């Protein structure tokens, strides 16, 4: 009898266990489970917007918020980090050093130092400079016009060409071409002056010629010195309409002439 009762109890226990395992929850729950998303706070506020004391959790996003006062611009300079500066505190771009000004060729300075044939201050007033050129090889040309506009005094130095024949006539012809820029000229005379040659210790020639024609004719008297591969000219040019001659200007100018390096002796 006891065995039958024990067996019945076991069957009842098994039946109750199977019944509990097949129990299902009802479809509608008596409360709501919060729906947690990135905009969780907005949904919770919509549920009860009139509750001022209701607290909400901070919004969780994938990227941290960046404070507005932080400069997030990446630095383009290697080795420099400006990420911790605000725009107002950012280091200014380093100023570029002032570049040394590049000297443009002005034609007023020689790169080669050679002696200059000079006569000190010209013995005339109201002189007007119309040309003042210095060249890189040390040569130069200075043209000054007298106040009346009837004459011009030229101080000129140039390098002798290698193929120039070594004769006074060849030097005189080249001098006329240089002084007139290859214009019309006519050599009148050329001779070596012994007095000036001795004074300067270099061959000195006096060359007279004309340039132009008709009412535009000018008379030239050139003091020409040959020295160390250069020709130095000091030449007044006088218009045919002037009331004085080139020879008269030469008499005032030529005795004053000397080389600049003679002052060092």
C-alpha positions as CSV (number, residue, x, y, z in Angstrom):
1,X,0.0,0.0,0.0
2,X,2.8,2.4,0.9
3,X,4.5,1.7,-2.4
4,X,1.3,2.7,-4.3
5,X,1.1,5.9,-2.3
6,X,4.7,6.8,-3.0
7,X,4.3,6.1,-6.7
8,X,1.2,8.3,-6.9
9,X,3.0,11.2,-5.2
10,X,5.8,11.0,-7.7
11,X,3.4,11.1,-10.6
12,X,1.7,14.2,-9.0
13,X,5.0,16.0,-8.5
14,X,6.0,15.3,-12.1
15,X,2.7,16.6,-13.4
16,X,3.0,19.8,-11.4
17,X,6.6,20.4,-12.7
18,X,5.6,20.1,-16.4
19,X,2.7,22.4,-15.8
20,X,5.0,25.1,-14.3
21,X,7.5,24.9,-17.2
22,X,4.8,25.5,-19.8
23,X,3.5,28.8,-18.1
24,X,3.6,31.9,-20.4
25,X,3.6,35.6,-19.4
26,X,0.6,37.6,-20.4
27,X,0.9,39.8,-23.6
28,X,0.3,43.1,-21.8
29,X,2.7,43.9,-18.9
30,X,1.4,46.0,-16.0
31,X,4.5,48.5,-16.5
32,X,6.7,49.8,-19.3
33,X,10.4,49.1,-19.7
34,X,12.4,52.3,-20.6
35,X,13.6,52.2,-24.3
36,X,17.2,53.2,-24.0
37,X,18.8,54.7,-27.1
38,X,21.0,57.7,-27.9
39,X,18.0,60.0,-27.6
40,X,16.7,58.3,-24.4
41,X,16.2,61.6,-22.6
42,X,13.9,63.0,-25.2
43,X,11.6,60.0,-25.1
44,X,11.5,60.1,-21.3
45,X,10.7,63.8,-21.3
46,X,7.9,63.2,-23.8
47,X,6.4,60.7,-21.4
48,X,6.1,63.3,-18.6
49,X,7.1,66.8,-19.7
50,X,5.3,68.4,-16.9
51,X,7.5,66.9,-14.2
52,X,10.3,69.4,-13.5
53,X,11.9,67.2,-10.9
54,X,12.4,64.3,-13.2
55,X,16.0,63.7,-13.8
56,X,17.4,62.2,-17.0
57,X,20.7,60.4,-17.7
58,X,23.2,62.1,-20.0
59,X,23.0,61.3,-23.7
60,X,25.4,58.6,-24.7
61,X,27.0,59.1,-28.1
62,X,29.8,57.4,-30.0
63,X,32.0,60.5,-30.0
64,X,32.8,62.8,-27.0
65,X,31.5,66.3,-27.1
66,X,34.2,68.9,-27.9
67,X,33.9,72.2,-25.9
68,X,33.2,75.2,-28.1
69,X,36.4,77.0,-26.9
70,X,38.7,74.3,-28.1
71,X,40.4,74.8,-31.4
72,X,40.1,71.5,-33.3
73,X,41.9,72.7,-36.4
74,X,44.9,70.5,-37.1
75,X,48.3,72.1,-37.2
76,X,50.0,72.1,-40.6
77,X,53.4,72.9,-39.2
78,X,55.5,69.9,-38.3
79,X,56.7,69.8,-34.7
80,X,54.0,72.3,-33.6
81,X,50.8,71.4,-31.7
82,X,48.3,74.3,-31.5
83,X,45.4,72.1,-30.5
84,X,45.3,73.3,-26.9
85,X,45.0,77.0,-27.9
86,X,41.8,78.9,-28.4
87,X,41.5,80.9,-31.6
88,X,42.3,84.1,-29.7
89,X,45.3,82.6,-27.9
90,X,46.8,80.8,-30.9
91,X,50.3,81.6,-31.7
92,X,50.5,84.1,-34.6
93,X,52.2,82.9,-37.7
94,X,55.9,83.7,-37.5
95,X,56.7,86.8,-39.4
96,X,59.1,86.3,-42.3
97,X,62.3,88.2,-41.9
98,X,62.7,91.2,-44.2
99,X,64.6,90.2,-47.2
100,X,67.6,92.2,-48.1
101,X,66.7,94.5,-51.0
102,X,68.2,93.3,-54.2
103,X,70.2,96.1,-55.8
104,X,68.9,96.7,-59.3
105,X,71.6,97.7,-61.8
106,X,71.6,101.5,-61.5
107,X,74.5,102.1,-63.8
108,X,76.0,104.3,-61.1
109,X,78.5,101.9,-59.5
110,X,81.5,100.2,-61.1
111,X,82.4,96.6,-60.3
112,X,86.0,97.3,-61.5
113,X,88.0,100.1,-60.1
114,X,90.0,101.9,-62.8
115,X,91.5,105.4,-62.8
116,X,89.3,108.3,-63.9
117,X,90.5,111.2,-66.1
118,X,89.1,114.3,-64.2
119,X,89.6,118.0,-64.1
120,X,88.1,118.9,-60.8
121,X,85.1,121.4,-60.8
122,X,84.3,122.6,-64.3
123,X,85.1,126.3,-64.7
124,X,81.5,127.1,-65.8
125,X,78.3,127.8,-64.0
126,X,74.8,126.5,-64.8
127,X,76.1,123.1,-66.0
128,X,73.3,120.6,-66.7
129,X,74.1,116.8,-66.5
130,X,72.4,115.0,-69.4
131,X,74.2,111.7,-69.1
132,X,75.8,109.9,-66.1
133,X,76.6,106.3,-66.9
134,X,79.0,103.9,-65.1
135,X,79.5,100.4,-66.5
136,X,80.4,97.1,-64.8
137,X,83.9,97.0,-66.5
138,X,84.8,100.2,-64.8
139,X,84.3,102.4,-67.9
140,X,82.0,105.4,-67.9
141,X,80.5,108.3,-69.8
142,X,79.5,111.7,-68.3
143,X,77.9,114.4,-70.5
144,X,77.3,117.9,-69.2
145,X,75.7,120.8,-71.2
146,X,76.6,124.4,-70.7
147,X,74.0,126.8,-69.6
148,X,73.5,128.4,-73.0
149,X,72.8,124.9,-74.6
150,X,75.4,125.6,-77.3
151,X,78.0,123.2,-76.1
152,X,78.5,119.9,-74.3
153,X,81.5,118.5,-72.4
154,X,82.0,114.7,-72.6
155,X,84.1,112.7,-70.2
156,X,84.3,109.2,-71.7
157,X,86.3,106.0,-71.0
158,X,86.0,102.7,-73.0
159,X,88.0,99.5,-73.5
160,X,90.1,99.4,-76.6
161,X,89.2,96.5,-79.0
162,X,91.9,93.9,-79.6
163,X,91.8,94.4,-83.4
164,X,92.4,98.2,-83.3
165,X,95.5,99.2,-85.2
166,X,98.1,100.9,-83.1
167,X,98.1,104.3,-84.9
168,X,96.9,107.8,-83.9
169,X,94.5,107.8,-86.8
170,X,92.8,104.5,-85.8
171,X,92.4,105.8,-82.2
172,X,91.0,109.1,-83.5
173,X,88.5,107.4,-85.8
174,X,87.2,105.1,-82.9
175,X,87.0,108.1,-80.6
176,X,84.8,110.0,-83.2
177,X,82.6,107.0,-83.6
178,X,82.2,106.6,-79.8
179,X,81.5,110.3,-79.1
180,X,78.9,110.6,-81.9
181,X,77.4,107.1,-81.3
182,X,78.3,106.2,-84.9
183,X,76.8,109.3,-86.4
184,X,78.2,111.4,-89.2
185,X,81.7,112.7,-88.5
186,X,84.7,114.0,-90.3
187,X,88.2,113.8,-88.8
188,X,90.0,117.2,-89.2
189,X,93.3,116.5,-87.5
190,X,95.1,114.3,-84.9
191,X,98.5,114.8,-83.3
192,X,100.4,113.8,-80.2
193,X,100.9,116.6,-77.7
194,X,104.3,116.2,-76.1
195,X,103.5,118.6,-73.1
196,X,100.4,116.7,-72.0
197,X,102.1,113.3,-72.6
198,X,105.0,114.3,-70.3
199,X,102.6,115.6,-67.7
200,X,100.4,112.5,-67.5
201,X,103.1,110.0,-68.4
202,X,100.9,108.4,-71.0
203,X,100.4,109.1,-74.7
204,X,98.1,112.1,-75.2
205,X,96.6,113.0,-78.6
206,X,94.5,116.0,-79.6
207,X,91.8,115.1,-82.1
208,X,89.6,117.7,-83.9
209,X,86.6,116.6,-86.0
210,X,83.0,117.6,-86.9
211,X,79.7,115.8,-86.5
212,X,76.4,116.4,-88.1
213,X,75.9,118.7,-91.1
214,X,74.6,122.0,-92.2
215,X,73.0,124.0,-89.3
216,X,73.4,120.9,-87.0
217,X,77.2,120.8,-87.3
218,X,79.1,120.5,-84.1
219,X,82.9,121.0,-83.7
220,X,84.8,118.7,-81.4
221,X,88.2,119.0,-79.8
222,X,89.1,115.7,-77.9
223,X,91.8,115.2,-75.3
224,X,92.6,111.5,-75.9
225,X,94.8,109.4,-73.6
226,X,95.8,105.8,-74.3
227,X,96.4,103.9,-71.0
228,X,96.5,100.2,-70.1
229,X,94.1,99.0,-72.8
230,X,91.6,101.9,-72.2
231,X,91.0,105.1,-74.1
232,X,90.1,108.2,-72.1
233,X,88.4,111.1,-73.8
234,X,87.7,114.6,-72.5
235,X,86.0,116.4,-75.3
236,X,84.0,119.7,-75.7
237,X,81.5,119.8,-78.5
238,X,80.4,123.3,-79.7
239,X,77.6,124.1,-82.0
240,X,78.4,126.0,-85.2
241,X,76.0,128.7,-84.0
242,X,77.9,129.5,-80.8
243,X,80.0,132.7,-80.5
244,X,83.0,130.7,-79.1
245,X,85.0,127.7,-80.4
246,X,85.9,124.3,-79.2
247,X,89.5,125.3,-79.1
248,X,88.7,128.0,-76.6
249,X,87.0,125.6,-74.3
250,X,89.9,123.2,-74.7
251,X,92.3,125.9,-73.6
252,X,90.3,126.2,-70.3
253,X,89.8,122.5,-69.7
254,X,92.8,120.5,-70.9
255,X,95.5,122.0,-68.5
256,X,93.4,121.0,-65.5
257,X,93.1,117.3,-66.4
258,X,94.7,114.6,-64.3
259,X,94.2,110.9,-63.4
260,X,92.5,110.2,-60.1
261,X,95.2,107.7,-59.0
262,X,97.8,110.5,-59.2
263,X,96.4,112.1,-56.1
264,X,97.6,109.0,-54.1
265,X,101.2,109.5,-55.2
